[in-house]
Amino acid sequence: MRHADILKKLSLAEKCALLQGATTFGTWPNERVGVGSLEFSDGPNGVRHQAGAADHLGLNGSEPATCFPTAVTVANSWNPALGERVGAAMGEEAAAQGVGTLLGPGLCIKRNPLCGRNFEYFSEDPYLAGKMAAGYVRGIQSNGIAACPKHFAVNSQETRRQASDSVVDERTLREIYLTAFEICVRESDPKSIMSSYNLVNGTYANESPHLLKDILRGEWGFGGAVVTDWGGSNDHVAGVRAGSTFEMPAPGLGSVRELIAAVKAGTLSEADVDERADEAIELVLATRAGVEGAPASFDVEAHHRLAREAAAAGCVLLKNEGSLLPLPPSVKVALIGDFAKTPRYQGAGSSAVNSTKVDSLLGLIDETDLSLVGYEPGFERHGGKNESRREAALDLARRADVILLCLGLDEIAESEGAERRSMRLNENQVELAHAVSQVNPNVVVLLSAGSAVETGWVADARSILYCALGGQAGAGAALDVVSGRVNPSGKLAETWPVRYADVASAESFPADALAAEYREGLYVGYRYYQTARVPVAYPFGYGLSYTSFSYADLELSEWDVSFTLVNDGPRAGTEVAQLYISKPDHAVFRPEQELKGFARVELEAGQSRRVTIELGDKAFRYFNVRTNQWEVEGGTYELRVAASADDVRLTGHVELSGTGAPDPYEGVDVRPYETADVAHVDDAHFAALLGHLVPGGAAEIGCNMCFRDLNHGRSPLFWIVWLVLRTIKNSSERSGHPNLNVLFIWNMPLRALAKMTNGMVNMRMVDSLVMEIRGFWVIGLVRLIVEFVANLVQNALLSRKIAAASQPRSA
């Protein structure tokens, strides 16, 4: 124990109190032993610290902070060092606001383009996601505070997010959904990590010994604190036993009483409580100096410049017909599109930052050498026809040399708590793009979106610059690229399919039932498209430049590859060279190729450089479900150096002896996975992959029943609750302004009432509500009243006891 001297001074109740929140974002202090309260704050792309009334979804105001580009944007830079600088700036701002732990970065795998929070996550590829996340964590923690990577693990949808069961085979779990976390933990040593809401193979992630003890703490050596997602605790006793430290946000003292009762009953060892309390104390004490020693302010302008640099590095040039970009000085440009004046620069929900300032294209274009003819919004931001706006935009387009057409997804299209409804842009934008191109073909589309969109409209643009979600300085970054001050070097961190129907999980996402079945297995993103030979709009790792690069002279071994990279174009630029590994003669099924390394190389025009990419311990491995460990298949491997997943420039071969492990699928019918024919996997083949029957079951009346399922109960009172919630939800969605609070409650299980009400409700009261829903109307309501009174009394008594014990004692 790191803090045995402190633990021996604490009573069982005091130790249990340390393992939960006392406020929405603050932990329980014990001043008697010098353990203060630790402040958490949301922060995947900027600090969202609410000094006043705090809430989980970011609905109330927060202190001003720099809104950096979201993870989707910075991931497109393929630059962990840049991520480290962004992380360092966020950590500096967090410490200045008294925040000890910043809740980020988010590194869930982008399984499906319609996940509502994809903008918060780095990539469909675990290697790239892990490397970028490790950079962020190193930067954040360089200020002495803690980072908290999230959400651990297999968290891929917002629908039923607090009670959805991610059913996934062990190999896919390890290779796709855990590898990013493994890289992050091993390479950056985060002081904390956030567990996800969902179950994984029937057990809540926060109380899974397999995830938290066996893998996270055992295999990876993680020694920090595990923090529940806000309201994500199901059974606090089971969580503490499995390795979860903090139950957040503020469950009240009912959770403390549960832990005490479990220890006394022998179902939880006090040693487990001591381990978790030690982790909690360590996080508080390890971050205290960073917070107390931090300046009270930060350099707002310097951080804004960094945000602009990061946004420019993440811009991806998707098309540049006839080298329309960069635009020459004095060219007459028209700004068209609502986003030109009011930018779309971040996502909605708990990651939303109260920006120190927000740039717009319209506000900054005078800083360039371009000649602005005028601006027209052109379309209604949230969809629908507006003929006068359309005609005004067409009139403006006729008077310009080049149109900067600003298209994108609006704020309500991508949000925590809800999935995207489609991959398409609003039809009014697509129609305007076509109409504008008919009157002036010199169209440059500046596209703002947090994930892939369908691109059937690309023929209506000569150039397309994907700006992703560029943060508060994203507009300036886009102008830097358009005007040529910055040569674009971004590469896509996720594949853009031609249409949504081409996605392997298209028919099953999001899972509205209790189980989200990951039937596609390993075949996520480019691993699917390339192995199944499905054409894509833009491949993983794709991005154009204003210059060109050539590759030559490959040398390789099982430890590294080296080659010569030449900038043979007209200007300085940066290339992201990517290393993929393939095994064409494999015995154990695998994707066509997998990313195992990359290098970001800056070169002047005409310059060449010898580049070496090292092959780490993850280059050739696969997880063998028969030996239950990582293995290497022997034989010939093809190493491919590429400009994108579809643009291989150099190839070579190495021979490996392998570990000689048995084929884990010998005698098992996994034929769909041998060919990546996984869009329609039946129960039998999915069961073969899982190694057991596919779990079934419908929603049951119990504490984990979601509010969306209350119509299946037997209580007229809760039928009314369900009807009111559904009516508000449907009405807000039709209006184009989804109610995030209602969406959160709609997908929330009943037991969350005991985890997010600061002690007003405990689990015994939730059990009373369950009785009511089951049809025991009078008994349920009477028990609810009795338990309510008992909870108040017990909370008051325990609170006084802990408060008295926690006070510093006079000498």
Secondary structure, 3 states (H helix, E strand, C coil): CCCHHHHCCCCHHHHHHCCEECCCCEECCEHHHCECCCEEEECCCCCECCCCCCCCCCCCCCCCECCCCCHHHHHCCCCHHHHHHHHHHHHHHHHHCCCCEEECCECCCCCCCCCCCHHHECCCCHHHHHHHHHHHHHHHHCCCCEECCECECCCCCCCCCCCCEEECCHHHHHHHHHHHHHHHHHHHCCCEEEECCCEECCEEHHHCHHHHHHHHHHHCCCCCEEECCCCCCCCHHHHHHHCCCEECCCCCCHHHHHHHHHHHHCCCCHHHHHHHHHHHHHHHHHHHHHHHCCCCCCCHHHHHHHHHHHHHHCCEEEEEHHHCCCCCCCCEEEEECHHHCCCCCCCECCCCCCECCCCCHHHHHHHCCCEEEEEECCCCCCCCCCHHHHHHHHHHHHCCCEEEEEEECCHHHCECCECCCCCCCCHHHHHHHHHHHHHCCCEEEEEECCCCCCCCCHHHCCEEEECCCCHHHHHHHHHHHHHCCCCCCCCCCCCEECCHHHCCCHHHCCCCCCEEECCCCCCCCHHHHHHCCCCEEECCCCCECCCCEEEEEEEECCCEEEEEEEECCCCCEEEEEEEEEECCCCCCCCCCCEEEEEEEEEECCCCEEEEEEECCCCCCEEEECCCCEEEECCEEEEEEEEEECCEEEEEEEEEECCCCCCCCCCCCCCHHHHHCCCCCCCHHHHHHHHCCCCCCCCCCCCCCCEHHHHHHCCCHHHHHHHHHHHHHHHHHHHHCCCCHHHHHHHCCEHHHHHCCCCCCCCHHHHHHHHHHHCCCHHHHHHHHHHHHHHHHHHHHHHHHHHHHHHCCCCC
